[in-house]
Amino acid sequence: MLGRGGRWLQQAWGAASGPPQPAPRGAQLSFDGAVFRLKSGWELVRGLLVFRLCALPGLVHRAPTLLSVSRRLLGRRLWGSLLRASFYGQFVAGQTPPEVGVTVQRLRALGLRPLLAVPIEEDVGQDKEGEGWYEGNRGAVLGCVGLSAQGGPQPMMQLKVTALMSAWLCRTVSLQLEEPGRRSELSTDRLAAVMGGEEANFSGLSPAENRHLQASLLRLDGVTQRAVEAGVRVLVDAEYTYVNPALTLVTLALMGRWNRTQPWVWNTYQCYLQDCLARLGADAALAERRGFCFGVKLVRGAYLEQERRLARERGYPDPLHPTWEATNHSYERCLDLLLELVARDGQRCQLIVASHNEASVSHTVRRMEELGIAKDGGAVCFGQLLGMCDHVSLALGQAGYAIYKSIPYGAVEDVLPYLVRRAQENQSVLQGTRKERDLLRQELWRRLQRRP
């Protein structure tokens, strides 16, 4: 992709495995909260309240029960109004396209870009009967394509494969990929051929599974085609390790079909997994051999407690790095590898640094300056959740970097279960918002004292 014989990958891998070089001071950003002067007084108060509540593990753990009881006691209208003024208002763009549009315009005025997400997903055991549910989701995802296309320069959207394809089938395919004899049959080329109209007839799947796989691949390919036509890049989310091999297989097949001239489809890599760097390097090498562009969303990972519990219960080795420090080291090595690839050809390899970690953001900024990667050229951008880490997001946006805020949208009743799951999965992140709470409190106190 970026050279002959894989030399570009070997060189980048070597750079990624070494210690980071010292960076010029001019590349540093300040995350001291001065950008909170851009927030309204109500946004400061709401942020303080929501972060304080979200940092209470007992409250987050009991959130489904508390929400259900409070709705019965308060009634649907009052319950919805209170949530809109608090949790929903903090983390969600709105319910209707006009409401989402208002949020997007407000973000763009602050130098931020939208990364819209339809809050639909499925886990193993939640599978729906027939294709109706998945077809309904297809309509919602296509609506997200249309909204994203109106979101400003270089629009992006998030996509969960399990909104359009059974999680159980993803699990089945993932298990078969562990069998050497099945791996050659379940290849990216075969899946791409099914997306192109060939019949799915995989020997390891039942007739019903083959039919659902074919319908799912056609849905995913149709959504991608619509996104490419609208100029929207599609960031495919990673999920649990027991479905991720299938998700990556599907995503690489989509890349092979649509990423010929630029990366329209991006895959997500979770750096808390011990094999992340090896898989990232292997997929980058595959893209180079097959001649398609490579887009990456780089995250640490959100399912830490669940993955460790599953490993204990099922008796297999823990797939995660043993410590936070080891995960950070993994993230930095993957990040350095990708930045080297981007520096060689930012048209064919692109990256979103999806992290709330200040050290990772600062490291990226330093390396971008050293490697001559443009701030807003589209090859490297940053991503954070709406309503969180705003002292970093706003600082990046005001400095001219491309920074996206991940934005779910939809009705209160539809989005809240999604928010609760994300809160339960990201407890460590929510408990680590102390600095942001302190900065919000400082800015609020400054205004109360009427200091300049």
Disulfide bonds with the S-S distance in Angstrom:
none
